[in-house]
Amino acid sequence: MKENLKYTLMVAGMVISWSIYYAVSKIVVDATGSPLLAGFLLRTAALVFLTIQLLADKNFSRLFHQGKAVLILVVIGVFGFLLDLFANLGYAGGSLSTGTALLKTDVLMVNLATVILYHKKLFVSDWLGTVIMLFGVLLVLGVDFGGMTLHATDLYFLLSAACVSANAFIIKAAQEKYHEDADMISYYNNAVVLILFAGSAAFVGDFHLPAALIKGFWPLVVLGGLAQTGIYFFYYRNLKHFEVWLVKLYLLLMPVLSCFIGVFFLGEELSSKKLLGILIVLAGAAVILQRGRINHHKQMNQ
């Protein structure tokens, strides 16, 4: 019972951290006018919190004794940067609705990889729950299915989704093969992405703040860094405990929470379409959570 409660809280922490991060990230990107500069600032704030965490745990010195595992830790950071870069390139040349829909295909990619590459068993109810949740999420996000058009640049969205999917499996491999813990993976990931954001921002000339910043800008950056730290803490620990495909499904609850954050703190409206989407997401989640009961006889025969 205590173990179930622990990981229920871990999943909740992951969803909450990610929802806060995206809400803050959107505001910081709008305020700076540069996704690259915003990414650099948020990752810098996260670096401070991650450093404090390692120093408090007396694990900071372990950063310099990773041996052969350094390569996979750097790869995780590179993929972390690429998923943001490809998404931004897609939005620069495509539509918001199409991009939002294509980015969510990472859930289906993970499911397919789980079955084809890792030979894991997914039941019909798992696929049904996935599709139901995905459809509900697209409604919550306000995707205009009728207005969706495809462009060549939309391939960037699929590349971003592929990077998200691949990175989840690489992180799990780092945990299982190299026995890396979440804190080491987090620090290296954040440091690599921070360096790449800094280099990219400098390269395109975005390394400067606007003359006038919005009220509370720096506290928002700090909050975003704290949320990013929370993502690292909860997401990586959940990946170690759960199958990758299940963690991805839990993350589909994030737009639901983000919707309520928008309503209560950003002045957004809760439309009937979004409310319907929330109910559909919860219905799909219920199907997934009841997979043990639904497939009891199939599991007994395996």
KEDRENKOL-908817 format. One record per atom (N, C-alpha, C): residue in three letters; z, y, x. Coordinates in steps of 0.001 Angstrom, whole numbers, plus 500000, padded with zeros to 6 digits. Atoms other than C-alpha are relative to their C-alpha. Example, Ala and Ser with C-alpha at 12.3 -4.5 7.8 and 13.67 -1.06 7.14 Angstrom:
2
aa:up:north:east
ALA:500000:498810:500890 $
ALA:507800:495500:512300 $
ALA:500000:501200:500900 $
SER:499940:498810:499180 $
SER:507140:498940:513670 $
SER:500730:501090:499230 $
% end
This chain:
302
aa:up:north:east
MET:500000:498795:500825 $
MET:500000:500000:500000 $
MET:500000:501265:500866 $
LYS:499936:498845:499104 $
LYS:500940:502435:502808 $
LYS:498683:500193:500740 $
GLU:501273:499928:499291 $
GLU:497711:501572:504650 $
GLU:498920:500586:499094 $
ASN:500976:499468:500953 $
ASN:495621:502273:501526 $
ASN:500206:501494:499781 $
LEU:499694:498588:500186 $
LEU:497396:505593:500997 $
LEU:499582:500804:501225 $
LYS:500360:499320:498751 $
LYS:496863:506506:504638 $
LYS:498513:500316:500047 $
TYR:501437:499777:499877 $
TYR:493103:506046:504498 $
TYR:499423:500741:498803 $
THR:500395:499123:501103 $
THR:492826:507654:501081 $
THR:500172:501451:500419 $
LEU:499745:498648:499489 $
LEU:494365:510731:502685 $
LEU:499033:500363:501122 $
MET:500957:499753:498924 $
MET:492061:510353:505703 $
MET:498630:500375:499433 $
VAL:501282:499688:500645 $
VAL:489001:510344:503442 $
VAL:500075:501385:499348 $
ALA:499829:498696:500634 $
ALA:490363:513317:501481 $
ALA:499971:501115:501045 $
GLY:499998:499006:498919 $
GLY:491011:515193:504738 $
GLY:498605:500249:500535 $
MET:501380:499878:499517 $
MET:487446:514496:505878 $
MET:499155:500840:499050 $
VAL:500801:499284:501001 $
VAL:485891:515740:502648 $
VAL:500411:501465:499915 $
ILE:499498:498625:500078 $
ILE:488116:518836:502498 $
ILE:499580:500798:501235 $
SER:500358:499309:498760 $
SER:487501:519739:506167 $
SER:498524:500350:500025 $
TRP:501442:499768:499968 $
TRP:483749:519377:505830 $
TRP:499598:501054:498968 $
SER:500310:499022:501045 $
SER:483659:521386:502592 $
SER:500365:501411:500446 $
ILE:499572:498685:499499 $
ILE:485630:524256:504128 $
ILE:499074:500471:501107 $
TYR:500861:499626:498872 $
TYR:483464:524176:507249 $
TYR:498656:500532:499510 $
TYR:501303:499555:500484 $
TYR:480208:524471:505313 $
TYR:500095:501339:499286 $
ALA:499819:498717:500694 $
ALA:481551:527296:503138 $
ALA:500165:501138:501013 $
VAL:499771:498980:498979 $
VAL:482783:529238:506183 $
VAL:498751:500198:500848 $
SER:501201:499922:499168 $
SER:479675:528411:508210 $
SER:498925:500854:499340 $
LYS:501001:499213:500726 $
LYS:477424:529881:505520 $
LYS:500308:501492:500095 $
ILE:499609:498591:499938 $
ILE:479395:533134:505524 $
ILE:499780:500556:501411 $
VAL:500135:499541:498607 $
VAL:479417:533373:509347 $
VAL:498528:500123:500395 $
VAL:501435:499907:499713 $
VAL:475680:532651:509582 $
VAL:499413:501251:499355 $
ASP:500498:498794:500683 $
ASP:474965:535375:507001 $
ASP:500489:501264:500700 $
ALA:499422:498807:499367 $
ALA:477277:537803:508812 $
ALA:499369:500303:501356 $
THR:500578:499806:498663 $
THR:475749:537263:512266 $
THR:498479:500079:499962 $
GLY:501458:500033:500076 $
GLY:472175:536716:511116 $
GLY:499381:498984:500936 $
SER:500505:500985:499041 $
SER:471870:533839:513578 $
SER:500764:498688:499884 $
PRO:499342:501314:500032 $
PRO:472628:530134:513021 $
PRO:500476:499561:501383 $
LEU:499640:500400:498635 $
LEU:472717:529694:516811 $
LEU:501279:500693:500462 $
LEU:498801:499254:499613 $
LEU:475277:532432:517412 $
LEU:501199:499549:499177 $
ALA:498916:500474:500865 $
ALA:477335:531290:514433 $
ALA:500502:498641:500475 $
GLY:499613:501313:499491 $
GLY:477293:527733:515764 $
GLY:500806:500104:501274 $
PHE:499271:499793:498743 $
PHE:478432:528963:519174 $
PHE:501422:500492:499737 $
LEU:498678:499443:500287 $
LEU:481328:530971:517725 $
LEU:500924:498960:499370 $
LEU:499181:501005:500688 $
LEU:482551:528171:515450 $
LEU:500410:498872:500941 $
ARG:499678:501070:499046 $
ARG:482356:525554:518205 $
ARG:500966:500487:501077 $
THR:499049:499439:499033 $
THR:484188:527891:520593 $
THR:501410:499983:499420 $
ALA:498688:500039:500665 $
ALA:487028:528218:518082 $
ALA:500515:498564:499930 $
ALA:499600:501414:500051 $
ALA:487039:524426:517660 $
ALA:500462:499515:501362 $
LEU:499623:500402:498636 $
LEU:487219:524023:521454 $
LEU:501446:500371:500304 $
VAL:498619:499549:499783 $
VAL:490459:526004:521497 $
VAL:500976:499032:499333 $
PHE:499106:500910:500725 $
PHE:492057:523787:518847 $
PHE:499993:498600:500617 $
LEU:500089:501331:499399 $
LEU:490792:520579:520471 $
LEU:500749:499953:501330 $
THR:499289:499936:498725 $
THR:492172:521698:523849 $
THR:501513:499986:499778 $
ILE:498576:499978:500323 $
ILE:495567:522484:522327 $
ILE:500473:498611:499591 $
GLN:499644:501342:500457 $
GLN:495574:519060:520661 $
GLN:500147:499035:501170 $
LEU:499937:500912:498851 $
LEU:494831:517210:523916 $
LEU:501172:500336:500922 $
LEU:498870:499601:499153 $
LEU:497390:519228:525861 $
LEU:501325:499581:499366 $
ALA:498769:500389:500701 $
ALA:500045:518561:523202 $
ALA:500220:498491:500086 $
ASP:499909:501461:499911 $
ASP:499258:514826:523336 $
ASP:500033:499499:501449 $
LYS:500026:500322:498572 $
LYS:499161:514937:527165 $
LYS:498847:499058:500355 $
ASN:501191:500812:499753 $
ASN:495663:513454:527122 $
ASN:498867:500787:500640 $
PHE:501087:499160:499488 $
PHE:493701:516332:528637 $
PHE:499379:499423:501274 $
SER:500509:500533:498736 $
SER:493381:514659:532051 $
SER:499035:498834:499789 $
ARG:500885:501137:500277 $
ARG:491627:511695:530413 $
ARG:498547:500423:499863 $
LEU:501365:499512:500117 $
LEU:488579:513893:529899 $
LEU:499194:499745:501267 $
PHE:500683:500101:498714 $
PHE:487766:513486:533584 $
PHE:500008:498578:500550 $
HIS:499954:501399:499566 $
HIS:488164:509698:533727 $
HIS:499333:499101:498963 $
GLN:500700:500753:501025 $
GLN:485574:508409:531278 $
GLN:498988:498996:500551 $
GLY:500886:500980:499378 $
GLY:483389:506513:533746 $
GLY:498624:499938:499357 $
LYS:501336:500190:500565 $
LYS:480183:505042:532298 $
LYS:499896:500492:498561 $
ALA:500015:499556:501394 $
ALA:481188:506139:528802 $
ALA:499530:501442:499853 $
VAL:500413:498595:500063 $
VAL:480272:509748:529694 $
VAL:498603:500123:499401 $
LEU:501379:499917:500466 $
LEU:476607:509033:528985 $
LEU:499921:499950:498473 $
ILE:500071:500118:501455 $
ILE:477137:507902:525395 $
ILE:500711:501172:499328 $
LEU:499307:498835:500553 $
LEU:479568:510792:524806 $
LEU:499078:501219:499992 $
VAL:500962:498891:499936 $
VAL:476905:513267:525924 $
VAL:498890:499803:498974 $
VAL:501052:500301:500984 $
VAL:474285:511533:523773 $
VAL:500455:500369:498588 $
ILE:499448:499644:501315 $
ILE:476549:511965:520734 $
ILE:499923:501517:499788 $
GLY:500071:498548:500093 $
GLY:476727:515697:521469 $
GLY:498581:500502:499823 $
VAL:501412:499596:500111 $
VAL:472951:515996:521891 $
VAL:499490:499748:498583 $
PHE:500410:500298:501369 $
PHE:472350:514286:518553 $
PHE:500671:500959:499014 $
GLY:499300:499044:500842 $
GLY:474977:516563:516997 $
GLY:499307:501346:499967 $
PHE:500743:498742:499932 $
PHE:473004:519580:518170 $
PHE:498642:499882:499317 $
LEU:501344:500181:500551 $
LEU:469611:518167:517175 $
LEU:499993:499977:498478 $
LEU:499985:500065:501465 $
LEU:470653:517494:513591 $
LEU:500078:501405:499403 $
ASP:499949:498609:500458 $
ASP:471526:521193:513195 $
ASP:498683:500711:500261 $
LEU:501245:499332:499611 $
LEU:468398:522352:515034 $
LEU:498859:499620:499066 $
PHE:501096:500449:500863 $
PHE:465990:520235:512976 $
PHE:500165:500528:498573 $
ALA:499766:499484:501350 $
ALA:467622:521297:509702 $
ALA:499618:501474:499917 $
ASN:500323:498572:499990 $
ASN:467284:524982:510654 $
ASN:498496:500228:500094 $
LEU:501462:499893:499887 $
LEU:463636:524503:511671 $
LEU:499334:499665:498666 $
GLY:500543:500361:501303 $
GLY:462981:522823:508337 $
GLY:500159:501116:498989 $
TYR:499752:498914:500940 $
TYR:464562:525648:506359 $
TYR:499140:501227:500321 $
ALA:500823:498862:499595 $
ALA:462535:528181:508364 $
ALA:498580:499896:499452 $
GLY:501377:500171:500461 $
GLY:459251:526674:507147 $
GLY:499860:499295:498678 $
GLY:500075:500744:501253 $
GLY:460155:524874:503914 $
GLY:500888:500601:498937 $
SER:499208:499496:501124 $
SER:461947:525261:500617 $
SER:501415:499436:500038 $
LEU:498600:500412:500027 $
LEU:465685:525018:500012 $
LEU:500162:498701:499210 $
SER:499861:501184:500848 $
SER:465324:522436:497223 $
SER:499505:498745:500694 $
THR:500572:501144:499307 $
THR:463085:520127:499207 $
THR:500876:499600:501182 $
GLY:499165:500274:498836 $
GLY:465251:520453:502302 $
GLY:501303:499335:499628 $
THR:498723:500570:500452 $
THR:468465:519730:500428 $
THR:499833:498535:499620 $
ALA:500248:501369:500431 $
ALA:466974:516594:498899 $
ALA:499714:499086:501188 $
LEU:500386:500840:498859 $
LEU:465454:515292:502146 $
LEU:501160:499766:500958 $
LEU:498856:500169:499103 $
LEU:468627:515886:504168 $
LEU:500953:498927:499488 $
LYS:499104:500997:500585 $
LYS:470538:513648:501755 $
LYS:499464:498577:500126 $
THR:500541:501355:499803 $
THR:468225:510742:502583 $
THR:500730:499264:501115 $
ASP:499234:500685:498951 $
ASP:470597:510015:505468 $
ASP:500848:498871:499415 $
VAL:499210:501046:500657 $
VAL:472644:507996:502959 $
VAL:499169:498728:499867 $
LEU:500887:501153:500154 $
LEU:469679:505715:502240 $
LEU:499632:499417:501358 $
MET:500325:500477:498647 $
MET:468795:505523:505951 $
MET:501125:499129:500548 $
VAL:498837:500756:499526 $
VAL:472315:504340:506768 $
VAL:500094:498662:499278 $
ASN:499981:501253:500750 $
ASN:472185:501745:503994 $
ASN:498966:499011:500543 $
LEU:501065:500866:499489 $
LEU:468875:500389:505284 $
LEU:500337:499480:501397 $
ALA:499625:500423:498645 $
ALA:470112:500328:508888 $
ALA:501115:498961:499955 $
THR:498893:500952:500155 $
THR:473247:498513:507757 $
THR:499479:498604:499678 $
VAL:500556:501281:500428 $
VAL:471162:495768:506148 $
VAL:499044:499415:501042 $
ILE:501077:500494:499139 $
ILE:468193:495518:508544 $
ILE:500463:499796:501440 $
LEU:499634:500061:498585 $
LEU:469707:496251:511949 $
LEU:501333:499299:500240 $
TYR:498656:500552:499791 $
TYR:473314:495171:511465 $
TYR:500282:498780:499131 $
HIS:499915:501240:500796 $
HIS:472691:492323:508987 $
HIS:501274:499941:499146 $
LYS:498853:499956:500912 $
LYS:475492:493461:506671 $
LYS:499516:499797:498565 $
LYS:500344:500277:501387 $
LYS:475513:492422:503019 $
LYS:500363:501178:499114 $
LEU:499761:498985:501017 $
LEU:475089:495180:500442 $
LEU:499573:499429:498649 $
PHE:500287:500534:501318 $
PHE:475247:494163:496795 $
PHE:499141:500975:499193 $
VAL:500792:499148:500897 $
VAL:473044:495473:494006 $
VAL:500847:501165:499497 $
SER:499107:498932:500477 $
SER:476054:497448:492753 $
SER:500182:501092:501054 $
ASP:499886:499010:498927 $
ASP:476302:499160:496181 $
ASP:498799:500942:499990 $
TRP:501214:499177:500050 $
TRP:472695:500344:495962 $
TRP:499997:500859:498736 $
LEU:499965:499250:501257 $
LEU:473146:501366:492317 $
LEU:500970:501167:500100 $
GLY:499021:498931:499826 $
GLY:476291:503348:493128 $
GLY:499491:501090:500917 $
THR:500566:499034:499051 $
THR:474508:505002:496054 $
THR:499002:500914:499315 $
VAL:501045:499221:500672 $
VAL:471542:506105:493948 $
VAL:500599:500924:498950 $
ILE:499345:499173:501024 $
ILE:473781:507348:491119 $
ILE:500690:501198:500645 $
MET:499301:498909:499315 $
MET:475930:509395:493524 $
MET:499009:501005:500580 $
LEU:500995:499121:499376 $
LEU:472873:510766:495327 $
LEU:499344:500899:498954 $
PHE:500608:499207:501072 $
PHE:471270:511889:492059 $
PHE:500981:501067:499512 $
GLY:498992:499039:500437 $
GLY:474516:513538:490965 $
GLY:500192:501124:500999 $
VAL:499843:498988:498952 $
VAL:474859:515338:494304 $
VAL:498861:501013:499949 $
LEU:501151:499091:500055 $
LEU:471345:516784:494002 $
LEU:500115:500949:498807 $
LEU:499759:499124:501148 $
LEU:472259:518119:490561 $
LEU:501055:501052:500331 $
VAL:498928:499067:499616 $
VAL:475461:519669:491926 $
VAL:499465:501081:500940 $
LEU:500555:499054:499022 $
LEU:473488:521295:494742 $
LEU:498915:500885:499402 $
GLY:500977:499142:500670 $
GLY:471088:522772:492215 $
GLY:498570:499788:500434 $
VAL:501363:500282:499561 $
VAL:467965:521066:493508 $
VAL:499044:500104:498813 $
ASP:501015:499830:501037 $
ASP:464923:522103:491461 $
ASP:498922:498939:500204 $
PHE:500939:501102:499820 $
PHE:463030:518831:491123 $
PHE:498573:500407:499639 $
GLY:501336:499575:500420 $
GLY:460127:520505:489327 $
GLY:499348:500949:500987 $
GLY:500553:499017:499069 $
GLY:459743:523195:491963 $
GLY:499867:499503:501429 $
MET:500077:500548:498649 $
MET:459789:520870:494956 $
MET:498553:499864:500460 $
THR:501322:500144:499386 $
THR:456737:521094:497218 $
THR:500184:499495:501422 $
LEU:499905:500580:498668 $
LEU:456043:519263:500440 $
LEU:499134:500766:501000 $
HIS:500716:499352:498901 $
HIS:455022:520909:503726 $
HIS:500163:499149:501247 $
ALA:499912:500760:498745 $
ALA:454433:519544:507208 $
ALA:501354:500212:500665 $
THR:498712:499683:499363 $
THR:457630:521274:508359 $
THR:501165:499247:499355 $
ASP:498936:500775:500646 $
ASP:459621:519152:505898 $
ASP:500363:498754:500798 $
LEU:499686:501123:499113 $
LEU:459427:516399:508504 $
LEU:501250:500288:500828 $
TYR:498790:499631:499255 $
TYR:462147:518347:510316 $
TYR:501262:499559:499244 $
PHE:498841:500423:500790 $
PHE:464526:517572:507441 $
PHE:500247:498501:500169 $
LEU:499861:501440:499811 $
LEU:463840:513861:507807 $
LEU:500502:499683:501402 $
LEU:499503:500186:498636 $
LEU:464382:514137:511561 $
LEU:501489:500321:500080 $
SER:498580:499645:500026 $
SER:467714:515858:510916 $
SER:500814:498886:499356 $
ALA:499308:501096:500676 $
ALA:468731:513121:508476 $
ALA:500072:498768:500894 $
ALA:500026:501147:499080 $
ALA:467696:510491:511032 $
ALA:501025:500186:501120 $
CYS:499017:499724:498940 $
CYS:469834:512193:513713 $
CYS:501423:499814:499492 $
VAL:498677:500182:500596 $
VAL:472837:512274:511377 $
VAL:500325:498515:499899 $
SER:499795:501441:500188 $
SER:472398:508580:510611 $
SER:500221:499304:501338 $
ALA:499897:500645:498693 $
ALA:471835:507535:514221 $
ALA:501313:500353:500684 $
ASN:498783:499568:499316 $
ASN:474784:509574:515460 $
ASN:501230:499266:499477 $
ALA:498862:500720:500578 $
ALA:477171:507847:513067 $
ALA:500132:498616:500633 $
PHE:499969:501333:499395 $
PHE:476197:504451:514488 $
PHE:500313:500076:501495 $
ILE:499700:499833:498580 $
ILE:476335:505750:518079 $
ILE:501486:500244:500208 $
ILE:498558:499741:499931 $
ILE:479856:507057:517482 $
ILE:500778:498702:499819 $
LYS:499321:501268:500240 $
LYS:480907:503695:516087 $
LYS:499841:499063:501200 $
ALA:500226:500815:498803 $
ALA:479346:501983:519112 $
ALA:500907:500448:501149 $
ALA:499116:499477:498953 $
ALA:481313:504267:521442 $
ALA:501434:499526:499769 $
GLN:498647:500447:500333 $
GLN:484476:503249:519619 $
GLN:500176:498510:500239 $
GLU:499867:501455:499932 $
GLU:483771:499518:519583 $
GLU:499653:499442:501384 $
LYS:500440:500543:498711 $
LYS:481931:498938:522886 $
LYS:500782:500581:501167 $
TYR:499321:499322:498884 $
TYR:483586:501526:525123 $
TYR:501460:500302:499688 $
HIS:498610:499794:500421 $
HIS:486866:501699:523193 $
HIS:500432:501463:500137 $
GLU:499684:498575:499970 $
GLU:486659:505486:523095 $
GLU:500745:500385:498727 $
ASP:499295:499566:501201 $
ASP:489106:507162:520759 $
ASP:499370:501277:499447 $
ALA:500604:498875:500700 $
ALA:488294:509929:518310 $
ALA:500136:501308:500775 $
ASP:499753:498728:499325 $
ASP:489792:512680:520472 $
ASP:499057:500227:501174 $
MET:500935:499862:498883 $
MET:487631:511997:523531 $
MET:498584:500258:499497 $
ILE:501335:499810:500572 $
ILE:484486:511700:521418 $
ILE:499872:501418:499449 $
SER:500006:498658:500599 $
SER:485388:514922:519597 $
SER:499803:501073:501061 $
TYR:500031:498943:498983 $
TYR:485932:516957:522753 $
TYR:498643:500074:500681 $
TYR:501308:500014:499341 $
TYR:482742:515862:524474 $
TYR:498907:500465:499049 $
ASN:501000:499599:500989 $
ASN:480702:516246:521302 $
ASN:499994:501513:499833 $
ASN:499896:498564:500213 $
ASN:481974:519757:520698 $
ASN:499545:500787:501223 $
ALA:500363:499290:498769 $
ALA:481536:520787:524349 $
ALA:498489:500004:500221 $
VAL:501448:500092:499803 $
VAL:477933:519547:524535 $
VAL:499274:500886:498992 $
VAL:500643:499183:501034 $
VAL:476963:521173:521219 $
VAL:500228:501480:500278 $
LEU:499685:498612:499658 $
LEU:478703:524390:522283 $
LEU:499073:500512:501101 $
ILE:500879:499608:498889 $
ILE:476723:524523:525546 $
ILE:498563:500168:499528 $
LEU:501378:499936:500485 $
LEU:473434:523832:523745 $
LEU:499799:501179:499049 $
PHE:500086:498825:500868 $
PHE:474151:526486:521096 $
PHE:499967:501281:500844 $
ALA:499947:498816:499135 $
ALA:475010:529012:523826 $
ALA:498668:500206:500704 $
GLY:501276:499899:499306 $
GLY:471851:528235:525798 $
GLY:498872:500409:499073 $
SER:501062:499685:500964 $
SER:469641:528395:522708 $
SER:500099:501440:499514 $
ALA:499802:498625:500460 $
ALA:471171:531654:521473 $
ALA:499583:500995:501075 $
ALA:500390:499124:498892 $
ALA:470697:533225:524909 $
ALA:498483:500005:500179 $
PHE:501447:500139:499793 $
PHE:467115:531946:525128 $
PHE:499201:500823:498994 $
VAL:500751:499271:501034 $
VAL:466006:533503:521826 $
VAL:500518:501432:499808 $
GLY:499492:498641:500072 $
GLY:468035:536694:522347 $
GLY:500946:500276:498849 $
ASP:499065:499835:501121 $
ASP:470616:536092:519628 $
ASP:501446:500162:500455 $
PHE:498635:499982:499485 $
PHE:473642:536447:521878 $
PHE:500617:501385:499884 $
HIS:499342:498708:500227 $
HIS:474922:539680:520322 $
HIS:500435:500079:498552 $
LEU:499451:499850:501340 $
LEU:477048:540534:517304 $
LEU:499467:501258:499333 $
PRO:500406:498779:500716 $
PRO:475985:543026:514600 $
PRO:500994:501124:500241 $
ALA:499128:498838:499776 $
ALA:477376:546532:514928 $
ALA:501166:500017:499017 $
ALA:498953:500014:501025 $
ALA:479308:546137:511679 $
ALA:500213:498567:499511 $
LEU:499660:501351:500448 $
LEU:481087:542873:510878 $
LEU:500726:500063:498667 $
ILE:499318:500052:501287 $
ILE:482359:541820:507471 $
ILE:501507:499944:500212 $
LYS:498545:500027:499926 $
LYS:486064:542160:506752 $
LYS:500496:498560:500128 $
GLY:499441:501340:499812 $
GLY:488026:539171:507992 $
GLY:499081:499052:500749 $
PHE:500979:500844:499311 $
PHE:485167:537923:510172 $
PHE:500670:499042:500987 $
TRP:499402:500846:498970 $
TRP:487277:536659:513067 $
TRP:500977:498977:499439 $
PRO:499186:501051:500625 $
PRO:489886:534922:510866 $
PRO:499140:498886:499392 $
LEU:500908:501012:500537 $
LEU:486941:533159:509206 $
LEU:499480:499080:501101 $
VAL:500451:500797:498864 $
VAL:485669:532022:512595 $
VAL:501095:499019:500421 $
VAL:498865:500867:499652 $
VAL:489131:530665:513391 $
VAL:500153:498886:498964 $
LEU:499909:501002:501061 $
LEU:489258:528893:510022 $
LEU:498881:498969:500130 $
GLY:501122:500915:499811 $
GLY:485819:527422:510663 $
GLY:500227:499063:501172 $
GLY:499691:500843:498846 $
GLY:486933:526175:514067 $
GLY:501049:498956:499676 $
LEU:498963:500937:500414 $
LEU:490005:524598:512523 $
LEU:499408:498909:499098 $
ALA:500651:500975:500876 $
ALA:487861:522932:509841 $
ALA:499136:499037:500806 $
GLN:500804:500864:499143 $
GLN:485486:521623:512506 $
GLN:500877:499000:500740 $
THR:499040:500895:499353 $
THR:488473:520168:514350 $
THR:500458:498924:499023 $
GLY:499617:500969:501028 $
GLY:489542:518525:511090 $
GLY:498909:498973:499753 $
ILE:501129:500923:500159 $
ILE:486067:517016:510721 $
ILE:500046:498937:501087 $
TYR:499923:500942:498880 $
TYR:486338:515468:514167 $
TYR:501150:499019:499800 $
PHE:498799:500830:500108 $
PHE:489836:514171:513506 $
PHE:499835:498925:498928 $
PHE:500066:500948:501126 $
PHE:489185:512559:510123 $
PHE:498731:499155:500009 $
TYR:501284:500702:500077 $
TYR:485485:511640:510306 $
TYR:499932:498855:500994 $
TYR:500103:501038:498974 $
TYR:485695:509705:513570 $
TYR:500985:498863:499761 $
ARG:499023:501055:500313 $
ARG:488832:507847:512526 $
ARG:499554:499177:498795 $
ASN:500527:500748:501144 $
ASN:487209:506919:509226 $
ASN:498843:499097:500418 $
LEU:501104:500831:499509 $
LEU:484121:505658:511064 $
LEU:500523:498746:500704 $
LYS:499428:501160:499312 $
LYS:486351:503375:513103 $
LYS:500557:498990:499005 $
HIS:499336:500886:500967 $
HIS:488085:501966:510025 $
HIS:499023:499417:498978 $
PHE:500916:500421:501050 $
PHE:485233:501788:507470 $
PHE:498607:499717:500567 $
GLU:501419:500138:499686 $
GLU:481604:500678:507550 $
GLU:499349:501381:499912 $
VAL:500660:498699:499966 $
VAL:479255:503590:508306 $
VAL:499459:500384:498622 $
TRP:500608:499676:501291 $
TRP:477492:503339:504932 $
TRP:501042:500464:498991 $
LEU:498950:499620:500934 $
LEU:480798:503641:503080 $
LEU:500524:501406:500295 $
VAL:499574:498644:499623 $
VAL:481870:506729:505037 $
VAL:498990:501024:499497 $
LYS:501051:499092:500467 $
LYS:478522:508335:504193 $
LYS:500084:500218:498493 $
LEU:499855:499854:501446 $
LEU:479081:507655:500512 $
LEU:501206:500875:499652 $
TYR:498834:499136:500234 $
TYR:482532:509220:500662 $
TYR:499635:501472:500215 $
LEU:500394:498626:499711 $
LEU:480896:512313:502139 $
LEU:499167:500618:498881 $
LEU:500739:499460:501136 $
LEU:478771:512634:499003 $
LEU:500935:500719:499019 $
LEU:499037:499274:500823 $
LEU:481975:513872:497359 $
LEU:500165:501446:500468 $
MET:499831:498673:499412 $
MET:481817:516915:499633 $
MET:499352:501114:499175 $
PRO:500589:498916:500812 $
PRO:479328:518954:497525 $
PRO:500785:500284:498723 $
VAL:499185:499784:501192 $
VAL:481603:518442:494514 $
VAL:501140:500960:500316 $
LEU:498908:499111:499604 $
LEU:484545:520030:496332 $
LEU:499461:501375:500383 $
SER:500608:498725:499615 $
SER:482250:522713:497794 $
SER:499652:500832:498769 $
CYS:500328:499315:501249 $
CYS:481160:523533:494251 $
CYS:501226:500725:499462 $
PHE:498768:499377:500503 $
PHE:484769:524210:493209 $
PHE:500468:501125:500933 $
ILE:499674:498921:499061 $
ILE:485355:526245:496391 $
ILE:499163:501234:499680 $
GLY:500878:498896:500350 $
GLY:482355:528353:495427 $
GLY:500426:500699:498723 $
VAL:499573:499436:501281 $
VAL:483676:528848:491890 $
VAL:501275:500826:500153 $
PHE:498694:499346:499925 $
PHE:487241:529780:492835 $
PHE:500099:501088:501068 $
PHE:499842:499058:498886 $
PHE:486670:531712:496068 $
PHE:498762:500855:500285 $
LEU:501223:499264:499670 $
LEU:483036:532869:496225 $
LEU:499322:500594:498764 $
GLY:500538:499381:501204 $
GLY:482472:533962:492635 $
GLY:498804:499298:499396 $
GLU:501131:500738:500549 $
GLU:479906:531260:491822 $
GLU:500356:499448:498621 $
GLU:499787:500517:501351 $
GLU:479442:529844:488317 $
GLU:499863:498481:499973 $
LEU:500090:501446:500191 $
LEU:480023:526239:487248 $
LEU:499104:499752:498789 $
SER:500965:500190:501077 $
SER:476880:525578:485235 $
SER:500136:498608:499392 $
SER:499974:501303:500658 $
SER:476431:522705:482804 $
SER:499290:498942:500845 $
LYS:500734:500922:499134 $
LYS:473950:521143:485241 $
LYS:500893:499505:501131 $
LYS:499097:500391:498916 $
LYS:476509:521169:488060 $
LYS:501123:499114:499485 $
LEU:498935:500805:500586 $
LEU:479217:519813:485766 $
LEU:499507:498584:499710 $
LEU:500590:501319:500238 $
LEU:476913:516970:484729 $
LEU:499862:499247:501314 $
GLY:500147:500621:498683 $
GLY:476198:516305:488403 $
GLY:501313:499463:500532 $
ILE:498668:500433:499549 $
ILE:479926:516110:489178 $
ILE:500404:498708:499302 $
LEU:499652:501206:500760 $
LEU:480446:513552:486419 $
LEU:499187:498790:500461 $
ILE:500851:501090:499523 $
ILE:477498:511490:487672 $
ILE:500460:499512:501374 $
VAL:499496:500378:498675 $
VAL:478824:511563:491261 $
VAL:501249:499138:499862 $
LEU:498755:500751:500195 $
LEU:482229:510359:490065 $
LEU:499721:498628:499395 $
ALA:500368:501295:500582 $
ALA:480577:507615:488005 $
ALA:499456:499062:501079 $
GLY:500528:500809:498896 $
GLY:478658:506405:491063 $
GLY:501098:499552:500941 $
ALA:498876:500341:499132 $
ALA:481836:506530:493149 $
ALA:500843:498887:499386 $
ALA:499227:501043:500683 $
ALA:483594:504403:490527 $
ALA:499344:498637:500170 $
VAL:500727:501256:499799 $
VAL:480884:501758:490863 $
VAL:500265:499448:501398 $
ILE:499761:500423:498610 $
ILE:481363:501676:494650 $
ILE:501436:499506:500170 $
LEU:498589:500356:499838 $
LEU:485161:501552:494427 $
LEU:500348:498677:499324 $
GLN:499735:501257:500723 $
GLN:484987:498615:492022 $
GLN:499121:498854:500516 $
ARG:500929:501024:499493 $
ARG:482585:496628:494228 $
ARG:500686:498648:500170 $
GLY:499280:501256:499816 $
GLY:485271:494023:494930 $
GLY:500108:499219:498697 $
ARG:499879:500663:501297 $
ARG:485792:493279:491237 $
ARG:498631:499607:499447 $
ILE:501333:500256:500541 $
ILE:482113:493556:490296 $
ILE:499355:498794:500670 $
ASN:500663:501056:499229 $
ASN:481010:491157:493061 $
ASN:500963:498913:500447 $
HIS:498969:500958:499623 $
HIS:484074:488924:493130 $
HIS:499427:498596:500204 $
HIS:500531:501351:499913 $
HIS:482154:485712:492479 $
HIS:499003:499864:501171 $
LYS:500964:500034:498903 $
LYS:479410:486589:494996 $
LYS:500722:499942:501349 $
GLN:499240:500003:498755 $
GLN:481997:487283:497697 $
GLN:500658:498641:500233 $
MET:499365:501316:499884 $
MET:483724:483959:496999 $
MET:499023:498941:500469 $
ASN:501013:500978:499647 $
ASN:480439:482122:497484 $
ASN:499358:500236:501358 $
GLN:500601:499712:498688 $
GLN:479562:483764:500821 $
GLN:500595:499095:501083 $
% end
